[in-house]
Amino acid sequence: MQYKELIQFEPITTVVQLVNAGEKAVAENLVKTFVFSKKMQEDLKEIIVKNLSTDPKSETKGIQIVGNYGTGKSHLMALVSAIAENQDLLNQLQNDDLKTGFKSFAGKYKVLRFELSANLPLNEILEAYINRYLASIKVSFECKPNPKFGWKEQLKALMAAFEEKYPKLHFLIVIDEMLNYLKGRKAQELYNDLQVLQAFGEACDNSRFKFMFGVQELLYRSPEFQFQASMLQRVEDRYADLIITKEDVAYVVKERLLKKDIHQKAKIREHLLKFVHLFEGINTNLNEFIDLFPVHPNYVSYFEKIRHGKSQREILKVLSVKFEDILEKEVRVVGNNIKSS
């Protein structure tokens, strides 16, 4: 029996680039291939829908998407921004419950997307990207990198100009790789950058302006930034955090990467029951072992602990490459061990 007989393998080897989500064909594929764990569904309704709804019922904040490399952070931001820009993409969403929630903001935004890479002050980077985007959509406004009355007031003026041109639309800025950028900043530079982030988060309340960024870990817990604890606290107060957990990643593994039908699961069950005495937890957690086969349920937890080497930390890509290598191999039992030939 070969591994390919036991799993419906769908490789995930392409890194999602946020900036490509504005292309319709790319956006359609990103939306229809996203799978949502139950926890992710609840988080999306509580964080994304609540803060991007164009008719909010309470205070709205900026949004911080937290997920390690290869866990779907960029994919999630691409999906949300694509639907915010194009209502037709709701039809590609593989979850009817979320379709209802996302309808509250679908197609109601103009979206600026970019990834941080330049080693310049954050205010200068934002000024450059925003001004170029406003010019492209014919909005008559020009941001200054150091506005006299601060970024929050400048964003109010920007939105007044935006709404004059687009009275029925809202404006969303989405940025990826924020943490890597901030980790490269010096102490005083970091303080200034965090001030800008605070202002952008504050500007999201009671406004058509919204702001979302992605990081590999919570800014507020990063040991490199603890010398700025008081400023981090002020930033934290202005953002709602959606954290991609190991449960979310495990769900993607079993529902997309290694999906199985009932007949395949039955074969795996029969196979695994031979090893109940060798693997702790199979008896009490058999369904999880079956769903994730040939991945051990603890694998995702241990993978999360890898702190160095970007390519080594992209869990879905690492698993995809491994499974492509073993698909044609036989699952064999030799003595008390499982071997693949």
Phi, psi and chi 1 to 4 in degrees:
 res  aa     phi    psi   chi1   chi2   chi3   chi4
   1 MET       -  125.4 -178.6  169.8   56.8      -
   2 GLN   -91.9  156.5  -65.1  177.4  -41.3      -
   3 TYR   -58.5  -35.5  -79.8   99.9      -      -
   4 LYS   -65.8  -17.3   67.2 -179.9 -178.1 -179.4
   5 GLU   -79.8  -14.7  -61.9  175.1   54.6      -
   6 LEU  -106.0  -12.1  -62.1  175.7      -      -
   7 ILE  -138.5  149.7   56.8  178.0      -      -
   8 GLN   -99.2   82.9  -60.8  168.2   40.6      -
   9 PHE   -73.5  124.1  176.0   58.8      -      -
  10 GLU  -123.5  104.3 -178.9 -177.5  -12.0      -
  11 PRO   -65.4  148.0   25.1  -34.2      -      -
  12 ILE  -125.5   91.4  -57.2  175.0      -      -
  13 THR  -119.1   -9.5   56.2      -      -      -
  14 THR   -93.9  129.6  -57.6      -      -      -
  15 VAL   -77.2  124.9  175.6      -      -      -
  16 VAL   -72.6  125.8  173.1      -      -      -
  17 GLN  -104.3  118.7  -66.7 -173.5  -36.2      -
  18 LEU   -53.1  -41.1  174.6   66.6      -      -
  19 VAL   -64.3  -20.6  -66.5      -      -      -
  20 ASN   -82.7   -5.7  -65.6  -25.3      -      -
  21 ALA   -67.9  -12.8      -      -      -      -
  22 GLY   -78.0  -12.7      -      -      -      -
  23 GLU   -85.1  127.3  -58.6  172.9   21.2      -
  24 LYS   -59.1  -46.7 -172.7  173.3 -178.8 -179.0
  25 ALA   -62.8  -41.5      -      -      -      -
  26 VAL   -64.6  -45.4  173.6      -      -      -
  27 ALA   -61.3  -42.8      -      -      -      -
  28 GLU   -59.1  -44.2  -74.5 -178.6   -9.0      -
  29 ASN   -66.5  -40.4 -176.2   62.4      -      -
  30 LEU   -63.0  -38.8  -69.6  173.0      -      -
  31 VAL   -72.7  -46.7  173.4      -      -      -
  32 LYS   -74.7  -18.2   70.7 -178.2 -179.7 -177.3
  33 THR   -95.2   -2.0   56.9      -      -      -
  34 PHE   -80.3  132.0 -159.1   97.3      -      -
  35 VAL  -113.1  141.2  -65.5      -      -      -
  36 PHE  -115.9  119.4  -54.0   90.4      -      -
  37 SER   -69.2  164.7   67.8      -      -      -
  38 LYS   -60.4  -40.8 -175.0  174.4 -178.8 -179.4
  39 LYS   -64.6  -41.3  179.0 -164.8  141.4  -47.9
  40 MET   -62.7  -38.5  177.2   61.8   73.5      -
  41 GLN   -59.4  -45.6  -67.5  175.7   45.1      -
  42 GLU   -65.7  -41.6  -65.6  -57.3  -43.8      -
  43 ASP   -63.3  -40.3  -72.4  -12.6      -      -
  44 LEU   -64.1  -39.9  -74.4  168.1      -      -
  45 LYS   -68.9  -38.8  -74.0 -173.7  -75.6 -173.5
  46 GLU   -78.7  -36.5  179.7   61.8   25.9      -
  47 ILE   -99.4  -56.2  -55.1  -61.1      -      -
  48 ILE   -73.4  -55.9  -59.5  -62.1      -      -
  49 VAL   -62.1  -45.0  174.1      -      -      -
  50 LYS   -60.7  -39.7  178.3 -179.8  176.7 -179.4
  51 ASN   -94.3  -13.7  -72.3  -72.9      -      -
  52 LEU  -106.3   -9.0  -68.2 -172.6      -      -
  53 SER   -55.2  137.4  171.7      -      -      -
  54 THR   -82.4   -1.6   56.2      -      -      -
  55 ASP  -134.1   67.1 -176.1   25.1      -      -
  56 PRO   -67.2  149.6   27.2  -35.0      -      -
  57 LYS  -101.5   -4.3  -53.7  -57.0 -179.6 -175.3
  58 SER  -154.5 -174.2   58.8      -      -      -
  59 GLU   -57.6  139.6  176.3 -169.6   27.1      -
  60 THR  -115.2  148.8   54.2      -      -      -
  61 LYS  -126.2  173.1  -61.0 -177.8  176.8 -176.4
  62 GLY   -69.8  167.6      -      -      -      -
  63 ILE  -123.5  130.9  -60.1  169.3      -      -
  64 GLN  -114.7  118.1 -179.3 -177.9 -161.4      -
  65 ILE   -97.3  122.0  -54.2  -65.8      -      -
  66 VAL  -115.0  121.7 -174.2      -      -      -
  67 GLY  -167.0  139.1      -      -      -      -
  68 ASN   -66.0  169.0 -152.2  -21.0      -      -
  69 TYR   -54.7  134.9  -66.9  110.1      -      -
  70 GLY    76.1   13.5      -      -      -      -
  71 THR  -100.6   -0.7   57.3      -      -      -
  72 GLY   102.8   12.0      -      -      -      -
  73 LYS   -61.1  -52.3  165.2  177.8   54.6   67.6
  74 SER   -65.4  -37.0  -61.9      -      -      -
  75 HIS   -60.8  -43.9 -167.0  166.6      -      -
  76 LEU   -63.9  -45.3  176.9   58.7      -      -
  77 MET   -65.3  -36.6  -67.9 -165.1  -64.8      -
  78 ALA   -64.6  -42.9      -      -      -      -
  79 LEU   -61.0  -50.3  173.1  143.7      -      -
  80 VAL   -62.4  -45.1  170.1      -      -      -
  81 SER   -68.7  -34.5   65.6      -      -      -
  82 ALA   -65.9  -43.9      -      -      -      -
  83 ILE   -69.3  -36.3  -68.4  176.0      -      -
  84 ALA   -59.0  -30.4      -      -      -      -
  85 GLU   -91.2  -27.0 -156.6  167.8   34.3      -
  86 ASN  -139.7  106.5 -173.2  -14.8      -      -
  87 GLN   -63.3  -30.1 -174.7  176.2   12.3      -
  88 ASP   -60.3  -24.1  -66.8  -18.7      -      -
  89 LEU   -70.8  -13.1  -69.3  174.1      -      -
  90 LEU   -56.6  -32.9  -85.3  177.8      -      -
  91 ASN   -66.3  -20.8  -63.2  -34.0      -      -
  92 GLN   -89.1   -9.1  -56.0  -66.8  -25.3      -
  93 LEU   -71.3  127.5 -158.6   60.2      -      -
  94 GLN   -89.6   41.9  -57.5  -61.5  -57.6      -
  95 ASN  -160.1  110.9 -173.8  -72.6      -      -
  96 ASP   -66.1  -35.5  -69.1  -24.8      -      -
  97 ASP   -64.1  -42.7 -169.7   27.8      -      -
  98 LEU   -70.8  -28.4  -75.0  177.6      -      -
  99 LYS   -57.0  -40.7  -77.5 -178.5 -177.4  178.6
 100 THR   -64.1  -45.3  -58.7      -      -      -
 101 GLY   -67.8  -44.5      -      -      -      -
 102 PHE   -67.3  -21.6  -82.7   36.7      -      -
 103 LYS   -60.7  -22.2 -167.6  173.5 -178.9  179.1
 104 SER   -69.3  -15.4   66.5      -      -      -
 105 PHE  -135.6   -2.5   64.1   85.6      -      -
 106 ALA   -61.4  127.0      -      -      -      -
 107 GLY    73.7   11.0      -      -      -      -
 108 LYS  -107.1   10.8  -62.4  177.4 -178.9  178.7
 109 TYR  -127.2  148.8  -80.0   86.2      -      -
 110 LYS   -94.7  137.8  -73.5  -76.4 -171.8 -178.0
 111 VAL  -126.2  129.4 -179.0      -      -      -
 112 LEU  -107.6  122.7  164.5   60.3      -      -
 113 ARG  -121.6  140.2  -50.6  170.0 -179.6   84.5
 114 PHE  -164.4  163.5   63.5   92.4      -      -
 115 GLU  -109.4  138.1  -63.4  177.3   -1.9      -
 116 LEU   -79.6  129.2  -77.7  171.1      -      -
 117 SER  -144.3  -34.4   57.4      -      -      -
 118 ALA   -68.8  142.9      -      -      -      -
 119 ASN   -91.6   63.2 -171.8   26.2      -      -
 120 LEU  -120.6  163.0  -65.8  170.3      -      -
 121 PRO   -57.1  143.0  -25.6   35.1      -      -
 122 LEU   -58.8  -37.5 -175.3   58.0      -      -
 123 ASN   -63.1  -35.8   59.7  -25.5      -      -
 124 GLU   -71.5  -38.3  -67.3 -176.9   13.8      -
 125 ILE   -64.2  -46.6  -64.2  174.0      -      -
 126 LEU   -62.4  -43.6  -72.4  165.1      -      -
 127 GLU   -57.1  -46.7  173.8 -136.5    4.1      -
 128 ALA   -64.3  -48.0      -      -      -      -
 129 TYR   -67.1  -42.7  -85.0  104.1      -      -
 130 ILE   -65.5  -44.9  -68.3  172.9      -      -
 131 ASN   -63.3  -40.9  -76.2  -18.2      -      -
 132 ARG   -64.2  -40.3 -175.6  173.8   69.2  176.4
 133 TYR   -68.7  -44.1 -177.5   72.4      -      -
 134 LEU   -59.7  -39.6  -67.3  179.0      -      -
 135 ALA   -63.2  -37.3      -      -      -      -
 136 SER   -69.5  -25.8   73.1      -      -      -
 137 ILE  -106.4   14.7   60.9  172.7      -      -
 138 LYS    64.2   36.4  -47.7  -60.7 -176.6 -173.2
 139 VAL   -97.2  125.5  172.1      -      -      -
 140 SER   -84.9   84.0  -60.7      -      -      -
 141 PHE  -159.0  144.5 -171.9   85.1      -      -
 142 GLU  -132.8  118.1 -174.3  173.7  -16.4      -
 143 CYS   -72.9  151.8  -72.8      -      -      -
 144 LYS  -109.6  144.0  -54.6  -64.1 -178.4 -175.7
 145 PRO   -67.8  -29.7   23.5  -33.7      -      -
 146 ASN  -130.2   72.8  -63.9  -66.5      -      -
 147 PRO   -63.0  143.8   22.6  -33.2      -      -
 148 LYS   -56.8  -39.5  -70.9 -177.7  179.6  179.9
 149 PHE  -105.6   17.5  -59.9  105.1      -      -
 150 GLY    89.5  163.6      -      -      -      -
 151 TRP   -67.8  -33.3  -91.3   96.3      -      -
 152 LYS   -61.0  -45.3 -175.4  177.3  177.9 -179.3
 153 GLU   -67.9  -36.9  -69.8  -60.2  -43.1      -
 154 GLN   -64.3  -38.6  179.7  163.8 -111.9      -
 155 LEU   -66.6  -32.2  -70.9  171.0      -      -
 156 LYS   -63.3  -43.7  -73.0 -178.3 -179.6  179.2
 157 ALA   -66.1  -40.1      -      -      -      -
 158 LEU   -59.1  -46.1 -177.5  160.8      -      -
 159 MET   -68.1  -29.3  -70.1  -50.1  -62.4      -
 160 ALA   -63.1  -42.8      -      -      -      -
 161 ALA   -68.3  -39.8      -      -      -      -
 162 PHE   -62.2  -46.1  177.4   89.8      -      -
 163 GLU   -68.7  -26.4  -69.7  169.1   28.8      -
 164 GLU   -66.8  -37.0 -175.8  175.6  -12.9      -
 165 LYS   -82.5  -37.0  178.4   69.7  175.8  179.1
 166 TYR  -129.0   75.7  -60.9   99.9      -      -
 167 PRO   -63.7  -17.1   21.6  -32.9      -      -
 168 LYS  -107.1    0.1  -64.5 -177.4  179.4 -180.0
 169 LEU  -113.9  162.9  -66.3  178.3      -      -
 170 HIS  -115.4  170.5  -61.4 -124.4      -      -
 171 PHE  -126.0  123.4 -177.9   30.8      -      -
 172 LEU  -120.8  129.5  170.6   64.3      -      -
 173 ILE  -108.9  129.2  -63.0  177.7      -      -
 174 VAL  -125.5  126.6 -172.0      -      -      -
 175 ILE  -127.6  136.3  -55.2  175.6      -      -
 176 ASP  -110.6  162.2 -153.4   -3.2      -      -
 177 GLU    64.8   35.7  -56.5  -63.1  -13.3      -
 178 MET   -66.9  -41.1  179.4   67.7   76.5      -
 179 LEU   -66.2  -44.3 -172.8   64.0      -      -
 180 ASN   -58.4  -39.8  -78.2  -11.2      -      -
 181 TYR   -63.9  -49.4  165.1   78.9      -      -
 182 LEU   -65.1  -32.7  -67.4  176.3      -      -
 183 LYS   -67.8  -18.3  -76.8 -173.8  174.9 -178.4
 184 GLY   -91.9    4.7      -      -      -      -
 185 ARG   -96.7  147.8  -53.9  -70.1  -75.0  156.5
 186 LYS   -79.3  170.3  -63.6  177.3 -178.2  177.3
 187 ALA   -53.8  -55.8      -      -      -      -
 188 GLN   -68.4  -35.5 -173.8   56.2   47.6      -
 189 GLU   -62.6  -42.9  -65.9  172.3  -20.2      -
 190 LEU   -62.1  -42.6  177.9   63.3      -      -
 191 TYR   -58.4  -45.5 -177.6   84.8      -      -
 192 ASN   -64.6  -39.9  -65.6  -23.8      -      -
 193 ASP   -65.0  -41.4  -66.1  -22.9      -      -
 194 LEU   -65.5  -34.0  -68.1  175.3      -      -
 195 GLN   -60.9  -40.9  -81.4 -169.8  -44.8      -
 196 VAL   -64.8  -44.1  174.2      -      -      -
 197 LEU   -60.7  -40.3  -77.7 -178.1      -      -
 198 GLN   -60.1  -45.7  178.9 -171.6   -3.6      -
 199 ALA   -63.3  -40.6      -      -      -      -
 200 PHE   -67.0  -37.1  -88.4   67.6      -      -
 201 GLY   -66.7  -41.9      -      -      -      -
 202 GLU   -63.1  -35.1  -71.4  174.9  -10.5      -
 203 ALA   -68.9  -13.2      -      -      -      -
 204 CYS   -75.9  -20.6  -66.3      -      -      -
 205 ASP   -82.1  135.1 -170.2   32.1      -      -
 206 ASN    56.6   42.5 -165.2   30.4      -      -
 207 SER  -152.4  158.9  169.5      -      -      -
 208 ARG   -84.1    1.9  -68.7 -171.1 -178.6 -172.0
 209 PHE   -91.5  134.7  172.8   78.4      -      -
 210 LYS  -135.6  152.7  -56.1  -60.9  173.1 -172.5
 211 PHE  -141.7  131.0 -173.0   66.1      -      -
 212 MET  -139.9  139.2  175.4  166.2   59.8      -
 213 PHE  -142.5  158.5   63.9   84.6      -      -
 214 GLY  -113.4  141.0      -      -      -      -
 215 VAL  -139.4  159.5  -70.6      -      -      -
 216 GLN   -81.2  -21.4  -73.6   73.9   49.1      -
 217 GLU  -153.3  161.8   60.6 -175.4   87.9      -
 218 LEU   -58.3  127.4  -83.8  170.1      -      -
 219 LEU   -53.3  -40.3  -69.2 -178.4      -      -
 220 TYR   -72.0  -15.8  -27.6  119.5      -      -
 221 ARG  -105.3   -6.3  -64.1  179.2 -172.5  169.6
 222 SER   -68.0  122.1 -177.4      -      -      -
 223 PRO   -61.4  -26.7   19.1  -31.1      -      -
 224 GLU   -66.4  -19.6  -64.4   96.1  -33.7      -
 225 PHE  -107.3    4.1  -59.7  152.3      -      -
 226 GLN   -67.7  -18.2  -68.0  -46.2  -57.7      -
 227 PHE   -69.9  -12.0   66.6   93.7      -      -
 228 GLN  -109.5   35.4  -65.8  -74.0    7.7      -
 229 ALA   -56.5  -43.3      -      -      -      -
 230 SER   -66.4  -40.7   60.0      -      -      -
 231 MET   -68.8  -39.3  175.5   53.7   73.9      -
 232 LEU   -59.3  -37.0  -75.6  170.6      -      -
 233 GLN   -63.1  -40.1 -179.1   61.9   54.9      -
 234 ARG   -68.2  -36.4  -68.2 -162.7  -71.7  -87.3
 235 VAL   -66.8  -45.0  174.6      -      -      -
 236 GLU   -56.6  -37.8 -179.4  177.0   13.1      -
 237 ASP   -64.7  -19.3  -69.9  -18.5      -      -
 238 ARG  -102.8    4.9  -57.7  -45.0  -48.2  157.8
 239 TYR  -131.5  143.8  -73.2   87.6      -      -
 240 ALA   -99.0  134.7      -      -      -      -
 241 ASP  -105.8  125.5  -54.2  -38.0      -      -
 242 LEU  -108.7  114.3 -169.6  156.4      -      -
 243 ILE  -106.6  122.3  -58.1  173.7      -      -
 244 ILE   -81.5  117.0  -61.3  173.7      -      -
 245 THR  -100.0  173.5   65.4      -      -      -
 246 LYS   -63.3  -29.1   62.0  179.3 -176.9  -67.6
 247 GLU   -65.9  -39.2  -71.1   78.4   17.5      -
 248 ASP   -64.4  -41.9  -62.8  -41.1      -      -
 249 VAL   -66.6  -43.4  176.2      -      -      -
 250 ALA   -60.6  -36.3      -      -      -      -
 251 TYR   -64.7  -41.8 -171.0   84.7      -      -
 252 VAL   -63.1  -41.3  174.3      -      -      -
 253 VAL   -59.5  -48.6  172.3      -      -      -
 254 LYS   -82.6  -23.9   65.5 -174.4 -179.3 -176.2
 255 GLU   -99.4  -15.0  -68.3  -62.4  -35.6      -
 256 ARG  -125.3  -55.5 -177.4 -179.8  169.7 -167.1
 257 LEU   -68.4  -42.5 -167.0   63.3      -      -
 258 LEU  -129.0   46.1  -58.9  175.0      -      -
 259 LYS   -65.2  145.9 -167.2  171.6  179.3   65.2
 260 LYS  -137.2  145.8  -53.0  167.4 -178.8   73.0
 261 ASP   -90.0  177.7   60.5   30.8      -      -
 262 ILE   -65.1  -31.6   56.7  173.3      -      -
 263 HIS   -72.2  -39.6  -56.8  -67.5      -      -
 264 GLN   -66.2  -39.6  -69.7  169.0  -40.0      -
 265 LYS   -64.5  -36.1  -72.3 -176.3  178.4 -178.3
 266 ALA   -64.9  -40.6      -      -      -      -
 267 LYS   -65.0  -41.6  -70.2 -179.7 -179.4  178.3
 268 ILE   -66.4  -39.9  -65.7  169.7      -      -
 269 ARG   -58.4  -48.0  177.9 -176.2  -65.5  -89.5
 270 GLU   -60.2  -39.9 -179.5 -178.6   -3.5      -
 271 HIS   -67.9  -45.7  178.9   74.5      -      -
 272 LEU   -70.7  -31.0  -71.1  178.7      -      -
 273 LEU   -61.8  -18.1  -74.7  175.3      -      -
 274 LYS   -71.5  -15.3  -58.2  171.4 -174.5  175.5
 275 PHE  -118.5   19.6  -54.5   97.6      -      -
 276 VAL   -57.2  -36.5  169.2      -      -      -
 277 HIS   -76.6  -11.2   62.5  -66.7      -      -
 278 LEU  -102.6  -26.8  -64.0  176.5      -      -
 279 PHE  -119.1  116.7  -69.9   91.5      -      -
 280 GLU   -63.4  131.0 -177.7 -179.2   -4.7      -
 281 GLY   101.2  -14.8      -      -      -      -
 282 ILE   -60.9  -44.5  -71.4 -174.2      -      -
 283 ASN   -60.7  -43.0 -115.4  -21.4      -      -
 284 THR   -89.6  -15.0   56.7      -      -      -
 285 ASN  -135.6   41.4 -159.9   21.1      -      -
 286 LEU   -61.6  -42.5 -178.7   58.6      -      -
 287 ASN   -61.2  -36.9  -72.6  -23.3      -      -
 288 GLU   -67.8  -40.4 -170.2   72.5    4.2      -
 289 PHE   -61.5  -39.4  -86.2   82.1      -      -
 290 ILE   -68.3  -47.6  -67.5  170.2      -      -
 291 ASP   -61.3  -36.2  -72.0  -19.0      -      -
 292 LEU   -95.2   -7.0  -72.7  173.3      -      -
 293 PHE   -50.1  135.1 -178.7   85.8      -      -
 294 PRO   -92.6   26.4   33.1  -35.0      -      -
 295 VAL   -93.2  132.1  179.3      -      -      -
 296 HIS   -71.5  137.2 -168.8  -72.9      -      -
 297 PRO   -53.7  -27.7  -29.0   36.6      -      -
 298 ASN   -79.1   -9.1  -71.2  -18.5      -      -
 299 TYR   -59.2  -45.1  179.5   84.8      -      -
 300 VAL   -62.7  -41.1  177.5      -      -      -
 301 SER   -61.7  -44.2  -62.4      -      -      -
 302 TYR   -69.8  -36.0  -72.9  116.4      -      -
 303 PHE   -62.3  -36.4 -158.2   95.2      -      -
 304 GLU   -60.0  -24.1  -81.9 -169.2  -29.2      -
 305 LYS   -80.8   -9.4  -62.6  177.2 -178.7  179.0
 306 ILE   -70.8  122.7  -61.4  174.5      -      -
 307 ARG  -108.4  -13.0  -50.5  -52.1  -59.2  167.1
 308 HIS  -127.9  145.9  -57.8  -72.2      -      -
 309 GLY    87.3  100.3      -      -      -      -
 310 LYS   -57.4  -49.1  178.5  177.4  177.6  179.4
 311 SER   -63.1  -32.5   62.0      -      -      -
 312 GLN   -74.5  -13.1  -72.3   77.5   22.8      -
 313 ARG  -102.3    2.1  -67.4  164.6   63.7 -170.4
 314 GLU   -89.1   85.5  -64.6  177.0  -15.8      -
 315 ILE   -58.9  -44.3 -178.5  168.8      -      -
 316 LEU   -68.2  -35.9  -61.6 -179.7      -      -
 317 LYS   -69.7  -40.9  -75.3 -176.3   63.4  179.8
 318 VAL   -60.8  -45.5  168.6      -      -      -
 319 LEU   -66.6  -39.9  -71.2  174.9      -      -
 320 SER   -59.1  -46.5  -70.9      -      -      -
 321 VAL   -63.0  -41.6  171.0      -      -      -
 322 LYS   -64.6  -43.9  179.9   60.7  178.2  177.3
 323 PHE   -70.3  -33.9  -65.0  140.6      -      -
 324 GLU   -60.6  -31.3  -77.7 -175.3  -44.8      -
 325 ASP   -75.2  -28.4 -176.7   53.2      -      -
 326 ILE  -107.1   -3.3   68.2  170.9      -      -
 327 LEU   -54.0  -40.0  -78.6  175.8      -      -
 328 GLU   -85.9   -1.4  -58.3  -70.6  -25.5      -
 329 LYS   -87.2  153.9  -64.9 -177.2  177.9 -179.0
 330 GLU   -84.1  140.0  -65.7  -75.1  -28.2      -
 331 VAL   -89.3  110.4  179.4      -      -      -
 332 ARG  -122.2  151.7  -62.8 -169.0  -64.6  127.9
 333 VAL  -110.0  121.5  179.6      -      -      -
 334 VAL  -124.7  108.8 -179.8      -      -      -
 335 GLY    63.3 -122.8      -      -      -      -
 336 ASN  -101.5   15.4  -73.4  -30.3      -      -
 337 ASN  -122.2  148.4  -61.2  -51.6      -      -
 338 ILE   -90.9  132.4  -55.5  174.6      -      -
 339 LYS  -131.0  150.4  -74.7 -168.2  176.1 -178.3
 340 SER  -115.1  133.3   55.7      -      -      -
 341 SER   -91.3      -   59.7      -      -      -
